[in-house]
Amino acid sequence: MMATLFAVFSFSFVLAIGAVASPGPVSTAIVSQAPQRGWQVGPLVATGHSLMEFLLVVLLTLGLGAGLASDGIQTGIAFLGGILLLWMGGMILWQLVRGKVHLPRAVEQSKPLSSGQFVGIGVFATLSNPFWYAWWVMVGAGYLTGYLSKAEGVALVIAFYLGHIAADYAWDTLLSAVVGGGRRWMTDGVYRTLLLACGVFFVYLGGTFLVHGMRAL
């Protein structure tokens, strides 16, 4: 059982890295504030983000239990999730080919914020990102459906959630430390390599989702 939970946690962590590392409202908020507060900005913003994800996972889980896990809905989720993952991976790879991917740089702000305000930024930055909703409904829900069909479903869902937010905390803390500390070991080359691996992984997962959906027809 523990091995299974760890496998789900690890898979969720890897799956989330691509979405977390891609530029968006949360990373923009971190980059804008890290010069004043340093590495602490990342985990504070991630806390607000993870609270919203907890609520969404609960709502999705309740929805799945109420009928979202029907065969037709599962097939639809598989197709939509596959298309979204292929689009995500394709866009990452296309931006890399065009040379449009760069590590976010610091933008100085005059007045540092409190810890509570940083958590609030994480909440509002998350809610303002339509891609976040799409990812959980089209991709996350597909995995939640599969986990809830098993005897240990709730434990698997918790492991998936914890793996996902672990990636949020890890990347957000790293980004704020790099920007706030002015470190140079996270270069554009390292950042592009990370996103290249994520892009390929997303394309693979997207293809897997579509194959699953076609087999269910």
C-alpha angles and dihedrals in degrees: 000000000000091000090053093049091049091049091053091046092051094046091049090049092053092043092052097048094076093052093042096048094049112097114263144133094296096051090044090054091050094048092049094053106031095085089067102039104022125208093349091076093070100058092041093053090042089055092059090045093049092050090058091047091051091054092047093049090051091050092047091048092051090047092050090051090051095056109296088113094067117128094252094050092046090053091049092049090049092054096043092044091049092050092048093049092047089049092048093048093042093050092049092050092044092051089049091052090050091049092239097129118098134157109262113258130217122270112199119233124194101221125044118221132229124257091255091052091053090053088050090051088055090053097048095040089054095047091048093057112089090188089064092060091045093051094053096042096043102030110015093046090057092060093041089054092055094045095049090054089066128081092246091044099136093050090050092050090051091050090050092050093047092049090050096050091042086064089049092052094043096050097038091050092047092048094049091046092051094047097038095044097042091231120168103199091092096068131176087257093056091045092051092048090053092050091045090058090046092049093052091046092052092050089051093049092046091054090048091052092050093048089050090050094049092049090052093057 
